[in-house]
Every structure is written in C-alpha cells, then in structure tokens.
Amino acid sequence: MKNQRRIEVQKRKKVFKKMVGLFLLFVLCAVIASFTPYFNIKKVNITGNSRVSVQEIEAASGITSGSNIFHVKLNSVRRRIEEISYVHSVRVKREFPNQISIEIEESEPIAAAPYMGNYVLIDVYGKTLEQETPEKLEKLPEIVILTGLEIKNFELGQKIIVKNERNLQIVLESLSELVHNSLIGNTNEIDLTNEDGVVYKMNDQKLTVLMGDASDLPYRVKFLKEIMDKLGGTPRGVIDFTAKDPTYRLSDAPSDKKEESEEAKDEEKDSETEEETDSEEDNQE
C-alpha cells in the first residue's frame, strides 16, 4: 500500500514538473516573440470604410508601423476607433506574423433634425453623425426631415439629446419600421407638430399618412406597406390611420386641390362668358 502511494505521489510530481516546464517554456517563447523583429507590424489592413478615411482610422487606432504585434491591445484599439461618429462597429484582429486587420461597419445617415439654422444628421439608432447646412442637405434627398423634434444638445458620435424623449422614441421606432418594411426610400418627412398626431410625408410630399397617436407603430407601418403595394406606383393623397379603420382618399392631396381650384376657375370663366353672351343677345333684341 505504501509503495503504491509513493508511486502515485511521484507520478503527480512528474506531471506537475512537466506542466511548470511547459508554462515556463510558453512564457519564454512569448517574451522572445514580443521582442523579435519577425513580429513587428508591417501593415494595417482596413476594410468596410467609405465615409471615414483610412488616415482617420489609422490615427484613431494608435497603431504604429514597426511596433510588435503582441503589444497591441485589440480592445483599446476598437474603443478608440468607435469614437469616430460615422463608425458603428469595429473588429480588430491579429494576422500573424506581422499584420493587423481592422473591419469597419459604418453608420448610415437616415434623418435630420433642425438645429440653430442647420440640420443634425442621425442614424437609425439616434446617434449624431454630423451637422449640415440646409444647402448641403438639399443634395441628400434620401434623408428624412424630422419636423418638430427639438434638439436640446448633441455630441458627435453620441445619442442625440432632445427636449421631448417620447418624440425621439416615436421617431426612432418610425425609422426602424420604415426601414424594415422597405418604405424609408419613399419617406420625405416625419412631422410631430400636427394636432392629429404623427404625420408621414411620402412620395415627394404627394402622399400624406396620418399615423395618429403612434400607438402600435409596427402594425400600422406594416399595414401602410400593404396599402401602398395594393395602390401600386407612387400613390398620392391621404392614408388615414386616425379612425377605427384605415382609409385612403385622393381629394386632399395638394396636387388635387390645385387641379380642383383650376377647374373651378375655368368653370367660373365659362359662366362669365355665358352671361356676357346672354346679355348681348338681350341687347340685340
């Protein structure tokens, strides 16, 4: 029995010594690798960027050519790059023996809210991307104008701060659902100032959608998609969700009112012409 115990103890000691030896060997290799020129960074590969320049990403990363690949703290590099306003997410990894890979996913500007004579661009999550003048914004027709969203303060790269948080929630939920239902390209404006609730202006302002109190937006936007698909083309007029059952009418479209006004004027002119003719006939008699 005693001999068996001794044998077991000796085996354990041998295993322990091997483990310690392997650990020390690993540490020694790591130390050597961290100082050998073989692992010095020669190239940083940056992909996925279009709005943000390579130079800006390199500067934010803090990675210097010639530094050892093991000295780079990947999480720190990622956090620094994510501070760039147009960067949504970053993946940083080592490519042995001497390269670093940085994969960028950029934020896309989707909407703009007025602020002190200019406009603040945000993404679908409400992150502030940049500030633009009205003239530059006109060159971005795909941007949704947010009327009635009052900005309290903003910092590039951070979520926008507004006076009415509920309005921001409505805007972000609207944008998300419009994107999800492939209607964001049709949307020109989200108006929060209407007495009847939230209003979408679509199809170059020719279609007005009365969304009401913005309750159950996912259902209403999905229903809106179905209505527009059934109408086909680029419908104009008014889609009204404020009643119990959604309705569609053409008569209240701005273009239709103009046509009705012109028709009324033509009818008025015809009436005046007829009266003048009748008057002349009476005089001749």
N, C-alpha and C positions, 0 to 999 in steps of 0.2 A: 504493500500500500504506500509506504513512504517513498519507495523508488518511483512509483507511478506519479506521485505528487511532484517529486523533484523533476521528473522528465517534463511534466506539464508546465511547471514554472520556468524551466529552461527554454521550452518552446515559446512561451509568451514573451520572455526576454528577447529571444531572437527576432520574433515578429516586431516587437516594439523598436528594437535597434534598426531593423530594416526600414520601418516607417519613418523614424527620425532621420535616417540616412537619405531616404528619398526626398523628404521635406527639405533637408539642407541642400541637397543637390538642386532641387527646384528653385530654392531661393538664390543659390549661387548662379544658376543659369539666368534667372530674371535680372540679377544685378549686372551680370556681364552684358545681357541683351540691352539693358537700359543705357549702357554707355558705348556700345559698339556702333560705328557709323552705318552698319548694314541696315539698321532700323531707323535711320534718320529720314524724316519726311521729305520726299521729293516732289509730291504732287497732291493737291486737294481737288477732288472731283465733285463739282456742284451740278446738280440736275434739278429740273422741275421749276426753275425760276424763269419768269418772263418780265414781270413788272419790276422786280428787285434785281439790281445789277450784281454781277459776280463780285465786283470790287467791294460793294457794301456788305455782302455776306462774308467775304474773307476778312474784312476789317472787324466785323462784329464777332466772328468766331474766335479771334485771338490766336489762331494757329499760325506759327511762323515756319517757313521752309527751313529745313535743316535741324529742327528740334526732334527729339526722339519720340517715336510713335507711342511708346508706353507712358510718356509724361503727359499726354493729352487726356484731360478729364472730359469724357464724352458728354456727361450730363451738364456740365458747366457750359460747354460749347453750345449745346442745344438751347439752354435757357437764354444765353446771350443773343442768339440768332432770333429766337421767338419774340424778342423785344422789338424787332422791326415791325412796323404797323401792318404791312402787307403780307407778313408771314403768318400762316395759320398753324402749321405744324412742321416739325423737323425730325429727321432721322440721321443720326451720326454714327458711323461705324469705321473700324479699322480695316484696311485692306493690306494684309501683310505681303511683302515686308516693309513697305515704305510709303503707303498712300492712305489718305483719309477720304471717305465718301460722305457727302452731305446731300441728302434728298429733301427738297423743299416742296411743301404744299402751300400755295398762296391763297390768300383771302380774295374773294371777288367782290368788287363794289356793286351793290344792288339797289341802294336807295340813298336819297339825300334830303336832309332837313335844313331849312333856312336858319341862318345864324349871323346876325350883325351885318347884313348886306351880302353875305356869301352863303355857301352851302357846305354842310359837313357830310361827307360820304361815309356810309357804314356798310358792313356786310350783313349777311342773313342772321348773324348772332348778335348784332348790335355793336360790334367792335368798330371804333373810329379808325378810318383809314387815312383820310386826308381832307383838307379844306380846299374848295374850288370856288372860283368866281362864277357868276351867272353866265358869262360869255363862254367859259370853258365847259360849263355844264350843258349848254345847248348842243355841244358837239358829242354828247353822250346820251343819245336818245333812249338807250336801253335802261337808263336809271329811273327809278320810281320816285317821284316827288312826294314828300311827306308833309302835307299841309296841316298845320295845327299842332305839330309835335314841337313843343317849346324846349329848346336846349338850355339847361342850367349851366353846364360846364362840360368840357371834354379834354381828353389827353390822347394823343395818337397812340394806337395800339391797345387802348383800354376801352371797356364798355362805356358807351355814351351815357351821360347823366342828364336826366330830363326833369322838368317840374312836375309832371304827372306820370308816375310809374305805370299806372294802368294803361295809359295811352301807348306807352312803349311796348307793353306786353301785347296789346292788340296789334300793333304794327309788326312786331316780330313774328307773332303767330300767323298773321295775314301773309307776310312774305314767305314764311316756311310752307304754308299750304298752297300758295300760288305757284311756288317752285315745284312742289310735289305733284301738282295737277297740271303742270306744263302750261300755266297761264301767265307766268311772270313776263313773258315777252309781249303779251297783249296789254299789260298794265302800265298806265302812264302816271297815275296819281292815286294816293290814298289820302282821303280828306277826313279829318277828325273834327271839323268845325260845323258840320251840318246838324241841324236840330233833330233830324230823323235818325241820327246815328252815323255809323261809319259808311263812307261812300267810296267806291272804287270808280275811277275814270279809266276807260279802256278803249282800245282800237282808235288811237289818235283822238281821244276825248269825245268820240262819237257815240260811245256806249256808256251809260251811267248805271252803276249797280248799287242799289240801296241795300246795305247789309244789315241795317238796324242796329240793335244794341251789341252786336258782335258776339252774342252767345252761340255756342256750338259752331264755331267757325269751320272746323274740318268738314262737317256735314254740309254746310252752306256752300263752301268753295267747291266741294265735290259735285254738288247739285248744279252749281253755276257752270262747271265744266260740261256736264251732261246737256244743259240747256244750250250752251254755245255750240256744242257739237251738232245738236239737232237743227239749230238755226243755220249752221254752215256759213262758209265765207267769213266776212268780217261784219257781224251784225251791229246795227246802230239802234238807238232808242233807250229804253229803260227796263232793267230787270229789277223787280222789287221783292225783297225778302222781308219787308216790314209787316206784311199782312200774314194771316194764318197760312195761306197757300201762296207760294211764289207766283208772280205774274210777269208777263212781258208785254210791253206796249211800244209802239213806234212813234206815236204822236208827239211825245215830249222831247224827242231828240232835237237838239239845237238846229240841225240842218233842216229838219222837217218844219220847224216853226218858221224858218226863213222862207221855205218854199210856200207855206201857207200864207205868210204875210205878202209875198209877191203875187200869189194867186188872188188874194183879197184886193190888192191894189189894181190888178188887171180887171177884176170884176167891177171895181169902182169906176175905172176909166170907161169900161163898156157901158155902164149905167149912165154916166155923164154924157157919153156920145149919143146914146139913145134918146135922152131927154132933149139934147140940142136938136136932134133930127125932128122929133115930135113938135118942138117949138117952131121950127122953120116951116113945117107943113101947115101948122095952125095959122101962121102969118100969111102964107100964100093964099089960104082960103079966104 
